[in-house]
Amino acid sequence: MPSTIEQVQKEFSPRGLSILLINIQESRETAGRWVKANKITPRVLLDLDGSVTAAYRVTATPTVVLIGRDGKMVGRAIGNRGWTSPAGRALLEALLQPAGR
């Protein structure tokens, strides 16, 4: 997964896509080791008390939550997905379109 996330981050972040990885109830040290070992560049939020996990109804990992420009959740996917496949890219492209298009 990290290589796919990194590829999406590199390609789409200059166009406005924000990626935030959420570490579920692990210590800063454990999360930091994983980030360093996998050379992760997106921001990582530490969900130490599980409140973010509960808010987005995360029941398995990985879970991807898609948030629109208005800050509202527009979709959720559980498990690995082909974000760099033609269908995945089309979805990301659609999310990056200006409102009203």
C-alpha positions in Angstrom: 0.0 0.0 0.0 2.6 2.6 0.8 4.0 2.7 -2.8 0.5 3.3 -4.2 -0.2 6.0 -1.7 3.1 7.6 -2.5 2.3 7.5 -6.2 -1.1 9.1 -5.7 0.4 11.7 -3.4 3.1 12.6 -5.9 0.7 12.8 -8.9 -2.4 14.4 -7.4 -1.3 16.6 -4.4 0.0 19.4 -6.7 -3.6 19.6 -8.0 -5.2 19.8 -4.6 -5.6 16.3 -3.3 -4.8 15.9 0.4 -3.8 12.6 1.8 -3.9 12.0 5.5 -3.0 8.6 6.9 -4.5 7.7 10.3 -2.6 5.4 12.6 -5.0 3.6 14.9 -4.1 3.5 18.6 -0.4 2.9 18.3 2.4 4.9 20.0 4.1 7.8 18.3 7.3 5.7 18.3 5.7 2.7 16.6 4.0 4.9 14.0 7.2 6.8 13.4 9.2 3.6 12.8 6.6 2.5 10.2 6.7 5.9 8.5 10.5 5.9 8.3 10.7 2.3 7.2 8.2 2.9 4.4 9.4 6.4 3.5 5.9 7.8 3.9 5.5 11.4 2.8 1.8 12.1 3.5 0.8 13.4 6.9 0.1 10.9 9.6 -2.5 11.5 12.3 -2.2 9.5 15.5 -5.6 8.4 16.6 -4.5 7.5 20.1 -8.0 7.3 21.7 -9.9 5.8 18.7 -12.1 8.9 18.2 -11.3 9.4 14.5 -11.7 5.7 13.9 -15.2 5.9 15.5 -16.2 9.0 13.7 -15.5 7.5 10.3 -16.8 4.0 11.3 -13.6 2.3 10.5 -14.0 -1.5 11.0 -11.0 -2.8 9.1 -7.7 -1.6 7.7 -7.0 -0.2 5.3 -10.1 2.0 5.1 -10.1 5.0 2.7 -12.4 7.9 3.4 -13.0 10.3 0.6 -13.8 13.9 1.7 -15.2 16.4 -0.8 -14.1 20.0 -1.1 -17.0 20.9 1.2 -15.5 18.8 4.0 -18.2 16.2 3.8 -17.6 12.5 3.3 -18.4 11.4 -0.3 -17.3 7.8 -0.1 -15.6 5.1 1.8 -13.7 2.0 0.7 -12.5 -0.9 2.9 -9.5 -2.9 1.7 -6.9 -2.2 -0.9 -8.1 -0.5 -4.1 -6.6 0.2 -7.4 -6.2 4.0 -7.0 -3.7 4.1 -9.8 -5.9 2.0 -12.2 -7.9 3.9 -14.8 -11.1 3.7 -12.7 -9.2 4.9 -9.6 -7.7 7.7 -11.4 -11.0 8.7 -12.9 -12.5 8.9 -9.5 -9.7 11.1 -8.1 -9.9 13.3 -11.2 -13.7 13.7 -10.7 -13.1 14.7 -7.0 -10.6 17.3 -8.1 -12.9 19.0 -10.6 -14.0 22.5 -9.5 -17.5 22.7 -8.1 -20.2 23.1 -10.8 -18.4 21.2 -13.5 
